Every structure is written in C-alpha cells, then in structure tokens.
Amino acid sequence: MNKIRLIKKKLSNPRVRKRLKIGLILYGGVVLLGVVFKLAYDIGYFDAQSVEVQRNAGQLIGRPTLTIESAQQIVTGALKEDPTNPLTKVTKIVDDNQKLATIIIENNKLSKVAWIIDMRLFFTGDIFNDAGYNLTEGIEKQNNISRHAP
C-alpha cells in the first residue's frame, strides 16, 4: 500500500507529469512513425509486385513460347520433311529467346546445335557474338555434343 502512495505522490509532482507526458508523446510518435513507414513500404512493395506481374503477363501474352512441338514443326518445315515421320528430331530447347532460340536436333543419332531466328527461320552452323566467340561451340561443350560423327 505504501508503494502505491509513493508512486501517486511522485506522479502528482508537475515536473514528473510533464516529463512523463513528453516521454509518452515521443514514444507514441516513434510507434506511429514506424507504422507509417511499414504501411508505405508494404503499399510500395505490393504495387511493385503487381507491376512486375502485369509486365510478366504482358510479355507472356505478346510473346509466343517455343515448345519442342513448335520447334519440331519449324525444323520439319524448313527441311521439307514429312511432318508425321520427320527424320530430324528436336531433342532439347537450350534457350527460348524470341529473337534467337537455341535448340538441339538429332538426325541419324548425330546431335547438332541449331538456331531458330524470329520463331520461323531454321539455321544450323556457327554463330559468333560481337566479341568473336563461337556460340555454337559453347553450347556444344555445355551439352557434351561432339562435332564429329562417332
């Protein structure tokens, strides 16, 4: 009981009350500022996520994807093979890029790296980047493809 009276007596002092009010106001301000920052961060994060989702959705809608079946149709059409029983089979799509897609084809158990340009042109051969590196050799090494028949 004495402790409660002692606390009441100290809190009745105007100087202590003033300091307590200032402390509580500062504490409340810090908490309120933290909540505002958290809300602003969350709103910005969710807005950024929705923009990212919309951008990805827009890219997927406007951009055709290259599947093994569509690559097989492009290769079969370019080589003028029978679509029901093609001699050259697409075994793997290495890079599905809309402008220059990398695929691996197999004909008579011999694998080669081939390229599909703009989702319609089929090309086999060496492609070099602007620094002079042979991209076809790099893809062959990554996928353990020999250039010479076994």
Residue pairs with C-beta under 8 A, 6 or more apart in sequence:
10 16
11 17
11 20
63 98
64 70
64 98
64 119
65 96
66 93
66 96
66 101
66 103
66 116
66 119
67 93
68 90
68 92
68 93
70 119
71 90
71 93
71 101
71 103
71 116
72 86
72 89
72 90
73 83
74 116
74 119
74 120
74 122
75 81
75 86
75 88
75 90
75 103
75 105
75 114
75 116
75 122
76 82
76 83
76 86
76 88
77 83
77 122
78 121
78 122
79 86
79 87
79 88
79 122
81 87
81 88
87 107
87 108
88 105
88 106
88 107
89 105
89 106
89 107
90 103
90 104
90 105
91 104
91 105
91 106
91 111
92 103
92 104
92 143
93 101
93 102
93 103
93 104
94 102
94 103
94 104
94 113
94 139
94 142
94 143
95 101
95 102
98 118
98 119
99 117
99 118
100 115
100 116
100 117
100 127
101 115
101 116
101 117
101 119
102 113
102 114
102 115
102 139
103 113
103 114
103 115
103 116
104 111
104 112
104 113
104 114
104 139
104 143
104 145
105 111
105 112
105 114
105 124
106 112
110 149
111 143
111 145
111 146
112 124
112 145
113 124
113 136
113 139
113 140
113 143
113 145
114 122
114 123
114 124
115 122
115 123
115 124
115 127
116 122
116 123
117 123
125 136
126 134
126 135
126 136
126 137
127 134
127 135
127 136
128 134
128 135
129 135
139 145
140 146
140 147
